Amino acid sequence: MRVEVLGGPERRRRWSQDDKARIVEETLAPGAKVTEVARRNLVAASLVFTWRRQARTSEQVVPSFAPVQIAAAAASAEETPKLLPTADGRVRSVAAARTGLIEIDLGNRRCVRVDAHVDPEALARVLDVLGRR
């Protein structure tokens, strides 16, 4: 009868969230190699890559708030009409201070302005498309 004793780490180990986070953080250090970190912690490199991918996707799900700045309209601006150029080069007159004007600054020199009469579903579609770029 022959008996073989296997040494090494036990299969199907359970890793706590703290251990996973610690190992993933080690791989993010400058000059760190995932395979070396995995070998040092007795983990398969493919599993460490999976933990890294899961950490990236979980960070994107977190909602965040954008800073909002409310600007008061000047009283004199309401009295004088404002001239706006149209796409075909003509100029049209518009009241300078419109009620309910919302300006959404998307960063990277992108800005969306809408007034109180905007279709919310259309605005949501526009912001969704612009958010993906």
N, C-alpha and C positions, 0 to 999 in steps of 0.2 A: 504494500500500500504506500502511495506517495502523497505527501501533503506539501502544498506550496503556500507560503505565507507572503502576502503582498504588503509591501511597505508603501508609505506615501499617504497623501491626504485621502480622507474618506470621501466617497462619492455622494452627490446630492446634498451638499452642505447648504445651510440656510444662512444668508447674509443679512445682517441688520441694515436698515437705511443709513445709520451712522457709518458703518463699515464701507458701504458702497460709496457714500459721499467722500469719505476719507481717501479711498483708492482713486476715485475719479479726480479729486483735487490733486493727488500726486501726479497724475498724468498731465495736468494742465501747467505744471511748473516748467519754466523755460529749459529746454534741452532734454526734457524727460521723454522716454520712449515707452509706449504702452506695453510692449512685449516685456521689457525689463521690469516695469512696475508689476505686471501680472505675475511674472515668474517669482519676484520677491515676495508677493503676497499669496503664492500658491493658488492662483486663479487662472483660468483659461483666458487668453488674450481676447478671444471672441466675446466672452462674457463682459469683459471690461469695455470693449467697444459698444456693446449693447447698452450698458449702464450709462456711457457717455451720451449716446443718442437719446436715451430716455430722459436724461437730465436736460438736454437741449430742448426737447419738446415740452417738458413740464414748465420750463421758464417762459415759453411763449404763450402759455395759457393764462398767465396771471394778468388780470385786468389792471389798467392804470388810468389815472386821471391826467388830463391835460390842463395846463394853466390857462385861465380865462381872464381877459382884461376887458372891462366894460368902459367904453368911452362915451362921455356925455357930448351931445350935439350942441354946437354953439348956436345961440339965439339968432345971431346975424346971418348964419348960413341958411336958416329956414326961409328968410325973406328973399335971398338972391338965388335965381335958378342956376343950375350947374350945366355946362355943356359937355356931353359925352360923345366921343367918336363912335360911329357904327362900323360894322365890318366892311361896308362898301365905301368908306371914306367920308360919308356925310356926318354932320353933327346934329345931335338932337338935344333938346332941353329937358332936364330932369330936375325935380326938386332935390336940393342938396341933402337935406335931412329926411330920410324916409323912416317911417316908424317900423320898428321890428327888424331892422337890418342886422344880420348876423354875419360876422366875418370869421371864417375858420382857417387858421394858419396851419398848414400841413407840414411846414418846415421845408428846407431845401428850395426856398423861393417859390413855393406853391401856396396859393391862397384861394379859398372859395367864398364868395359873398352871395348870400341869399336874403330875401326879405320875408315878411310874415306870410306871404301868399305862396310859398314854395310847397310843392307836392312832397310830403315826407318820404314816400316810397321811392320817388325818383332821386331825392337827395341821398337816401341810404344806398342806392345802387351806385351813384357817382362816388360817394365816399368809400364804398367797398372796393371799387376798381382802383381809385387813387391810393388806397391803403396798401394794395398789393404791389405797387410800383416802388 
